[in-house]
């Protein structure tokens, strides 16, 4: 049996269960994200000023007396939706209608900057107070969308855009799984056998609640990755009712054949109950 197989068998038979939760590296940049890598909250707060700025009504196929409202979702050049969706007319007492069969021409105002160049507005329509459904899109840099669609022409319903985090990223589906690992307090026998230099390399300044974690490289067909680990609680290891973030990690090679992917040794630092790192 290879040393890697022996290590995996050791995890199966002797290791404890730990939760591996990884969301960083599985996010998409929000259109608001600044070149410095942060969220622009002012753009979100002021976003209602963009979208439709005016409309006009003329003869068309929409039945007379129909009351229309539009919900507009801006899609950045990377295909990511911007929060919030913009409703037009903004006052619910001001739905668009006409005494004759009509169509609506919507004049659009694009947000500034490069984030929406090559993007589009997804145009959803509500008919007589019903839920909005997708009519079509207006591609940048066009500024006019003509709604001359019969009632019931909409396709999919509205999915509200997701607000990004403070890093200007919109998390996608995280990896959330139970793995077998050896997680021990830094004062444990295993940890005290390590050299002071190695511990300083992994932990820097050692704190009382620090733990040493030994993890497989793959588990149940999923690859574990501790590089570029999030430092603010978006990634964590949960063990014995506590959550830890990874402050450092080394992939240890196979002592038998030099294969670099034998197991991980990680420095784990406690995340306090208030969500902050200790």
C-alpha positions as CSV (number, residue, x, y, z in Angstrom):
1,X,0.0,0.0,0.0
2,X,1.4,3.4,-1.0
3,X,2.0,6.0,1.8
4,X,-0.9,8.1,0.3
5,X,-3.3,5.2,0.6
6,X,-2.0,4.6,4.1
7,X,-2.7,8.2,5.0
8,X,-6.2,8.1,3.5
9,X,-6.9,4.9,5.5
10,X,-5.7,6.7,8.6
11,X,-8.1,9.5,8.0
12,X,-10.9,7.1,7.5
13,X,-10.2,5.1,10.7
14,X,-8.8,7.5,13.2
15,X,-9.6,11.1,12.2
16,X,-12.5,13.2,13.5
17,X,-15.3,14.9,11.5
18,X,-14.8,18.6,10.6
19,X,-16.9,20.9,8.4
20,X,-15.1,22.4,5.4
21,X,-16.8,25.6,4.1
22,X,-15.2,27.5,1.3
23,X,-16.9,30.4,-0.5
24,X,-14.0,32.7,-1.4
25,X,-12.7,32.0,-4.9
26,X,-16.3,31.0,-5.9
27,X,-17.6,34.6,-6.3
28,X,-18.3,36.9,-9.2
29,X,-17.3,40.5,-9.2
30,X,-20.3,42.9,-8.9
31,X,-20.5,45.7,-11.5
32,X,-19.9,48.1,-8.6
33,X,-16.5,46.7,-7.7
34,X,-13.8,49.3,-7.7
35,X,-10.3,48.9,-9.3
36,X,-9.0,48.7,-5.7
37,X,-11.1,45.6,-5.1
38,X,-13.9,47.0,-2.9
39,X,-17.6,47.5,-3.1
40,X,-18.9,50.9,-4.0
41,X,-21.9,51.3,-1.7
42,X,-22.8,54.7,-3.1
43,X,-23.5,53.3,-6.5
44,X,-26.0,50.8,-5.0
45,X,-27.7,53.5,-3.0
46,X,-28.0,55.9,-5.9
47,X,-28.8,53.2,-8.6
48,X,-32.5,54.2,-8.8
49,X,-31.5,57.3,-10.8
50,X,-30.5,55.0,-13.7
51,X,-32.7,53.0,-16.0
52,X,-35.8,54.6,-17.6
53,X,-35.7,58.4,-17.4
54,X,-38.8,59.1,-19.6
55,X,-41.4,57.3,-21.7
56,X,-43.8,58.1,-24.5
57,X,-47.0,56.4,-25.7
58,X,-48.2,55.8,-29.2
59,X,-50.6,53.5,-31.1
60,X,-49.8,49.8,-30.6
61,X,-51.0,46.3,-29.7
62,X,-51.3,46.7,-25.9
63,X,-55.1,46.8,-25.1
64,X,-56.5,50.1,-24.0
65,X,-56.8,50.6,-20.2
66,X,-53.9,48.1,-19.5
67,X,-51.8,49.3,-16.6
68,X,-48.1,48.7,-17.0
69,X,-45.1,48.9,-14.8
70,X,-41.5,48.0,-15.6
71,X,-38.8,46.4,-13.5
72,X,-35.3,46.8,-14.8
73,X,-32.2,44.8,-14.0
74,X,-28.8,46.1,-15.1
75,X,-26.4,43.4,-16.2
76,X,-22.7,44.2,-16.2
77,X,-20.3,43.4,-19.0
78,X,-19.3,40.2,-17.1
79,X,-22.9,39.0,-17.0
80,X,-23.5,39.8,-13.4
81,X,-26.8,41.5,-12.3
82,X,-26.5,44.8,-10.3
83,X,-28.6,45.3,-7.1
84,X,-31.1,46.8,-6.7
85,X,-33.6,46.2,-9.5
86,X,-35.1,49.6,-10.7
87,X,-38.9,50.0,-10.8
88,X,-40.5,52.4,-13.3
89,X,-42.6,54.4,-12.7
90,X,-41.2,54.7,-9.2
91,X,-44.6,55.6,-7.7
92,X,-47.2,52.8,-7.7
93,X,-49.9,55.3,-8.4
94,X,-48.3,56.2,-11.7
95,X,-48.7,53.1,-13.8
96,X,-48.5,53.6,-17.5
97,X,-51.8,53.3,-19.4
98,X,-53.7,54.8,-22.3
99,X,-57.3,55.1,-23.4
100,X,-56.5,53.5,-26.8
101,X,-54.5,50.5,-27.8
102,X,-50.9,51.6,-27.3
103,X,-47.2,50.9,-27.2
104,X,-44.6,52.3,-24.9
105,X,-41.2,53.7,-25.8
106,X,-38.8,53.8,-22.9
107,X,-35.8,56.1,-22.9
108,X,-32.9,54.7,-20.9
109,X,-30.1,56.3,-18.9
110,X,-27.0,54.1,-18.5
111,X,-24.7,54.2,-15.4
112,X,-21.3,55.7,-16.0
113,X,-18.0,53.8,-16.2
114,X,-16.8,50.7,-18.0
115,X,-18.6,48.1,-15.9
116,X,-21.7,48.2,-18.1
117,X,-20.0,48.6,-21.5
118,X,-21.1,45.5,-23.4
119,X,-23.8,44.8,-20.8
120,X,-27.5,45.2,-21.0
121,X,-30.8,46.1,-19.2
122,X,-33.2,43.2,-18.7
123,X,-36.7,44.6,-19.1
124,X,-39.5,43.0,-17.0
125,X,-43.1,44.0,-17.4
126,X,-46.0,43.9,-14.9
127,X,-49.5,43.8,-16.4
128,X,-52.4,45.1,-14.3
129,X,-50.5,44.5,-11.1
130,X,-49.3,40.9,-11.9
131,X,-45.8,39.8,-11.2
132,X,-43.2,41.0,-13.6
133,X,-42.0,38.8,-16.4
134,X,-39.1,39.2,-18.8
135,X,-39.9,41.0,-22.1
136,X,-36.4,41.4,-23.5
137,X,-33.1,43.2,-23.2
138,X,-31.6,46.5,-24.2
139,X,-27.9,46.2,-25.1
140,X,-25.4,48.9,-24.3
141,X,-25.1,51.6,-25.6
142,X,-28.7,51.7,-27.0
143,X,-31.0,54.1,-25.2
144,X,-34.5,53.2,-26.4
145,X,-36.6,50.1,-25.8
146,X,-40.0,49.8,-27.5
147,X,-42.6,47.7,-25.8
148,X,-45.2,46.7,-28.4
149,X,-45.6,43.2,-27.1
150,X,-49.1,41.7,-26.6
151,X,-50.2,40.9,-23.1
152,X,-48.8,37.6,-21.8
153,X,-45.6,37.9,-23.9
154,X,-43.3,37.8,-20.9
155,X,-41.2,34.6,-20.3
156,X,-39.4,34.0,-17.0
157,X,-40.2,35.7,-13.7
158,X,-38.1,38.3,-12.0
159,X,-35.2,37.1,-9.8
160,X,-34.0,39.9,-7.6
161,X,-30.3,40.7,-7.9
162,X,-28.1,39.7,-5.0
163,X,-26.3,42.5,-3.1
164,X,-22.6,42.0,-3.1
165,X,-20.3,41.7,0.0
166,X,-17.9,44.3,1.2
167,X,-15.3,43.0,-1.2
168,X,-17.6,43.8,-4.2
169,X,-18.2,40.1,-4.9
170,X,-21.4,38.1,-5.2
171,X,-20.9,34.6,-3.7
172,X,-21.9,31.6,-5.7
173,X,-22.6,28.1,-4.4
174,X,-20.0,27.4,-1.7
175,X,-18.3,24.1,-1.1
176,X,-19.8,22.8,2.2
177,X,-18.9,19.3,3.2
178,X,-18.0,17.1,6.1
179,X,-14.4,15.7,5.9
180,X,-12.2,13.6,8.2
181,X,-9.3,15.5,9.7
182,X,-7.0,15.7,12.7
183,X,-7.6,19.0,14.5
184,X,-5.7,19.5,17.7
185,X,-5.0,22.4,20.1
186,X,-1.6,23.9,19.6
187,X,-0.7,22.7,23.1
188,X,-1.3,19.0,22.1
189,X,1.4,16.4,22.0
190,X,1.5,16.4,18.1
191,X,1.9,20.2,18.0
192,X,4.6,20.3,20.7
193,X,6.8,17.9,18.7
194,X,7.0,20.4,15.9
195,X,9.9,22.8,15.8
196,X,9.6,26.4,17.0
197,X,10.6,27.6,13.6
198,X,7.9,25.6,11.9
199,X,5.2,26.8,14.3
200,X,6.3,30.4,13.8
201,X,6.1,29.9,10.1
202,X,2.5,28.6,10.3
203,X,1.1,30.8,13.0
204,X,3.3,33.8,13.4
205,X,2.4,34.8,17.0
206,X,0.7,31.8,18.6
207,X,-2.5,32.5,20.4
208,X,-4.2,30.4,23.1
209,X,-7.0,29.0,20.9
210,X,-4.9,28.2,17.9
211,X,-5.2,24.7,16.5
212,X,-3.2,22.6,14.1
213,X,-5.2,20.9,11.4
214,X,-4.1,17.9,9.2
215,X,-6.4,17.4,6.2
216,X,-6.5,15.2,3.2
217,X,-5.9,16.7,-0.3
218,X,-9.1,15.1,-1.6
219,X,-12.2,13.8,0.2
220,X,-15.2,12.0,-1.3
221,X,-14.0,13.0,-4.8
222,X,-13.7,16.7,-3.8
223,X,-10.4,18.6,-3.7
224,X,-9.7,20.6,-0.6
225,X,-7.9,23.9,-1.2
226,X,-6.5,26.0,1.7
227,X,-4.7,28.6,-0.5
228,X,-5.9,32.2,-0.5
229,X,-8.2,31.4,2.4
230,X,-10.7,34.1,3.3
231,X,-9.8,35.9,6.6
232,X,-13.2,37.4,7.5
233,X,-15.4,34.3,8.1
234,X,-16.5,33.7,4.6
235,X,-14.4,30.5,4.7
236,X,-14.1,28.4,7.8
237,X,-13.4,25.0,9.4
238,X,-16.0,24.0,12.0
239,X,-14.7,21.6,14.6
240,X,-16.1,20.6,18.0
241,X,-18.7,23.4,17.8
242,X,-16.2,26.1,17.0
243,X,-15.2,27.9,13.8
244,X,-11.7,28.6,12.6
245,X,-10.2,30.4,9.7
246,X,-6.9,29.2,8.1
247,X,-4.0,31.6,8.7
248,X,-1.5,29.4,6.8
249,X,-1.3,26.1,5.1
250,X,1.3,23.8,3.7
251,X,0.8,20.9,1.3
252,X,3.1,18.2,2.6
253,X,4.7,15.9,0.0
254,X,4.6,12.1,0.1
255,X,7.7,10.9,2.0
256,X,7.9,7.8,-0.2
257,X,7.8,9.1,-3.8
258,X,7.8,12.9,-3.5
259,X,4.3,13.3,-4.7
260,X,3.5,16.9,-3.6
261,X,-0.1,16.1,-2.8
262,X,0.0,13.9,0.3
263,X,-1.8,15.9,2.9
264,X,-2.4,19.5,4.2
265,X,-1.0,20.9,7.4
266,X,-2.9,24.1,8.4
267,X,-2.8,26.7,11.1
268,X,-6.3,27.4,12.4
269,X,-7.3,30.4,14.4
270,X,-10.6,30.8,16.3
271,X,-13.4,32.9,14.9
272,X,-15.2,34.5,17.9
273,X,-18.9,34.2,18.4
274,X,-19.4,37.7,17.2
275,X,-17.9,36.7,13.9
276,X,-14.6,38.4,14.3
277,X,-11.3,36.7,14.3
278,X,-9.6,36.5,17.7
